[in-house]
Amino acid sequence: QVLVEQWTHENNEAEDTCPLFKDSENKDTNIEGVVERRDTSSLTEHLTDLQLILLAFLVEHSDVNPELVHARRFYLGQWIRDAQITCEQLVKHPPKAKKVEDDVYKTEEELQEEQDSKVKEQLEKLEKKKELLKTLLQKDIIKPSALKSQRWSVSSSNAERIAQFLAAARSLSINFDIYLKKILIELQESAIGLRTKAMKALAAIISADPNLLHRDDMKMGVHGRLMDQAASVREAAVDLVGRFILDKPNLTLQYYPMLSERILDKGIAVRKRVIKILRDICIQQPSFPKLTEIGIKLIRRINDEDGIRELVAKVFMDLWFTERHDESRDGLIKRVVSITETVAASPDQNCEWFTLLLNQYLKPGDENTTEKDEEQRTRITSQAQKMVNCLVDSVLKLENFSADNPSNSTRLVSCLHTIYLFAEAMPHIVARHATTLHPYLNMKCSQHSDYLVLYHVTRTLEITLPLMEHPSDEFLASIEEDMISMVMRYGQMIVQACVSCLGVVINSMTHNYKLAQDCFKKFIICLTQYRKSQASNPDDPDLASQKGLVIRSLFTVGLLCQHFEFDRGSQNSFKLPTSVQNQVYDILMCFAGSSDEGTGFCPYFVSQCSRG
């Protein structure tokens, strides 16, 4: 205790000139200045002060964090060793005296005596320092007052900066760049084992300081190993990046492009590791700007090998259908937004993957089904129901703003498309919203997105209407009326959806075959009249104006024959000498043999009618 007080008293004499305390009551600010400047000329002058400040911090906080006791002993042992090495160097290789201008009248012996005196004084100080440090090392507990901890108290961040500053003066830190470049050079070795070991060495170094990944030479070295011929080296490189970018969002932006490329890697282990890293990015960094792109990249692997397909399916289950602990409604909305954005970004709006994904976990149970599988199915169904409810709420909110904002219109289409995809996999959870979706069949279409709204709503109703509990006759009649109206007004995509929906409603629910027959007769009459007019007067100018109606009639007749069996007793009220199918076939074959440019569609219509 006396040695400590004596040593601190000697250092207090220079306290007025020490930058740690000069002209400021804020000690932390002054310490930052010393550490940031890294002034080597003042290093020797202030090294002991920094050591004692760091030691005071370790003593003061050792009760809260017992690990700091070992840190204190390590530093004391290191400083004792440094002092001992310095003493040995001074004894073995004492510095020679140098003559300066003021010493012109002194002999070399006198100069050497002065130099020896300085060395002796320096050795005495080092011995005192060693004695002090050894005493501190032997004492497990030291009163903070002995080190003036009340005056030298620093924050944890500044204690860390002091430790870094002291470490920067050591040979390992000084030569760090040389060692690191040597390891990076080893990444170019021809032997696979050496390259793999070099990657592991880099991982150990980066674990101490992940910010090293910002270096250009490190980025080039990692990128080169991600393209390595050996799968084991590529896997080690992927693992290295994945271990550290999750805690550093700025690193994620830098390494995401090269990491995402490896999802196409030939090595299954590499692809699996990349998929897991991308999953962790989505979960731990929900604000990452490339989340939708990640979803698309993962989707494209849904048809890979069994192991990859199962992993991708599990990833999407974790991302979308696993409820987080104490998740708020905002968390549910974020997951719904993620699904809709991924659906909207899917190439060519091909979303079979979504239905495939849900069916994989919702397929009916068999004798091998476990209780865990049933619990998972129940959980996914519950989450899907919440998501559909959230989607319907979003549709109702977007309805009033979609006309004024194109982005809202796109979001409306994405929400309805996602609802349709849920209906394909789990129609019972969407059936309750059929009456809510029905009014969208009457919207006015002025842009492409409006037609997509009609299409998705019609397809959704087609699937969900048979599952409604006791729908009213007025509601079903309104559906039939809307379907017939859209068949007469809209293009091929919507007509196909409407006829299919009409077939479900009439065949399964209302049995109003007369409505289908009347629609069918209108188009047959149109085709018959056009056929007679063309045969009697091929040059009639009115034929050209009727061509659009004829093409619509050809297409719709084929669809009606596909969804209704007009030759059955309950559906046949035409009283024709031959079957309806044969009559339609004869009419369409006449158009197929015509030279009219519109009849290029006829082979498709004929195939629609040939049901058996």
RAJOPE-V693933 format. One line per field, one symbol per residue. burial: I if it has 24 or more other C-alpha atoms within 12 Angstrom, else O. Layout:
burial: ???
//
This chain:
burial: OOOIOOIIOOIOOOOOOIIIIOOOOOIIOIIIOIIOOOOOOOOOOIIIIIIIIIIIIIIIIOOOOOOIIOOIIOIIOOIIOOIIOIIOOOOOOOOOOOOOOOOOOOOOOOOOOOOOOOIOOOIOOIIOIIIIIIOIIOOOOIIIOIIIIOOIIIIOOIIOIIIOIIIOOOOOOOOOOOOIOOIIIIIIOOOOOOIIOIIIIIIOIIOOOIOIIIOOOIIOIIIIIIIIOIIIIIIIIIIIIIIIIIOIIOIIIIIIOIIIIIIIIOIIIIIIIIIIIIIIIIIOOOOIOIIIIIIIIIIIIIOOOOOIIIIIIIIIIOIIIIIOOOOOOOIIIIIIIIIIIIIIIIOOOOIIIIIIIIIIIIOOOOOOOOOOOOOIIOOIIOIIIIIIIIIIOIIOOIIOOIOOOOOOIIIIIIIIIIIIIIIIIIIIIIIIIIIOIIOIIOOOOOOOIIIIIIIIIIIIIIIIIIIIOOOOOOOIOOIIIIIIOIIIOIIIIIIIIIIIIIIIIIIOIIOIIOIIIOIIIIIIOIIIOIIOOIOOOOOOOOIOOOOIIIIIIIIIIIIIIIIIIIOOOOIIOIOOOOOIIOIIIIIIIIIIOOOOOIIOIIOOIIIIIOOO
//
